[in-house]
Amino acid sequence: MRILAVSGSTRAGSFNTSLLRAAADAAPEGVEVRLWEGIGDLPIYDQDLDAAGPPESVRRLREDWGAADAILFATPEYNGSVPGGLKNAVDWASRPQLEAPLTNKTVAVIGASPGQFGAMWAQADLRKILGIAGARVVGDELPVTRAHEKLDAEGRLLDAELHERLRLTLETLAAESIPVQVAV
Ligand SMILES: Cc1cc2nc3c(=O)[nH]c(=O)nc-3n(C[C@H](O)[C@H](O)[C@H](O)COP(=O)(O)O)c2cc1C
């Protein structure tokens, strides 16, 4: 079971990226979690560019997201919603319409912020956006509040309860996912 972990932040010290690394450490047996870093390489979605033949960064996104058995997103909250770069990646992954990487893809959403709401509006919006893009959104939101108290400066998780919740999120994703058949 290959779960791709996609952070909505490209920041070096990102709490959301650290959260995904912590999720990889909490993965149940048989579940491999791989961090996908490519959001910052994508051009702004453009239908003309897509029709003309998208660049390598988009091809890689579509191939990697399409090949994953499931995707775990961790989103920051920017001005009450999903960061533009993450929305842009979802837009690219929602096309081509009948064979988009997100079509029927099992996905879950978590999110962290240093504040007291844990990116909960961004998580709600991302769940909506992913659903409209054709993905199967499973599990509950996981708002990680006061993230600076739960992850140390090196991004290590300091909170045992959160470790357990990450493990449960991955268990749900793995149980609900429809494994991608790889041609041999
Ligand atoms: C442009 C911008 C807008 C932000 N808006 C919000 C917000 O609406 N709600 C919130 O809780 N935090 C907000 N923040 C603070 C982020 O939660 C904080 O920077 C967080 O660490 C970003 O996630 P990351 O650590 O994964 O990069 C905002 C930060 C930026 C840069």
The ligand as a Gaussian input file, in Angstrom:
#p B3LYP/6-31G(d) Opt

LIG

0 1
 C       -0.358000      34.571000       3.809000
 C       -0.635000      33.898000       5.139000
 C       -1.939000      33.837000       5.598000
 C       -2.209000      33.169000       6.803000
 N       -3.502000      33.027000       7.218000
 C       -3.795000      32.238000       8.276000
 C       -5.146000      31.928000       8.613000
 O       -6.089000      32.366000       7.975000
 N       -5.378000      31.124000       9.677000
 C       -4.338000      30.590000      10.422000
 O       -4.582000      29.827000      11.371000
 N       -3.040000      30.864000      10.127000
 C       -2.756000      31.681000       9.075000
 N       -1.438000      31.926000       8.740000
 C       -0.373000      31.393000       9.589000
 C       -0.025000      29.965000       9.200000
 O       -0.906000      29.092000       9.887000
 C        1.431000      29.667000       9.597000
 O        2.318000      30.510000       8.896000
 C        1.772000      28.195000       9.386000
 O        2.993000      27.919000      10.033000
 C        1.856000      27.857000       7.898000
 O        1.992000      26.460000       7.726000
 P        3.418000      25.747000       7.552000
 O        4.102000      25.817000       8.898000
 O        3.106000      24.346000       7.178000
 O        4.204000      26.493000       6.503000
 C       -1.153000      32.608000       7.555000
 C        0.165000      32.705000       7.069000
 C        0.425000      33.334000       5.879000
 C        1.844000      33.384000       5.356000

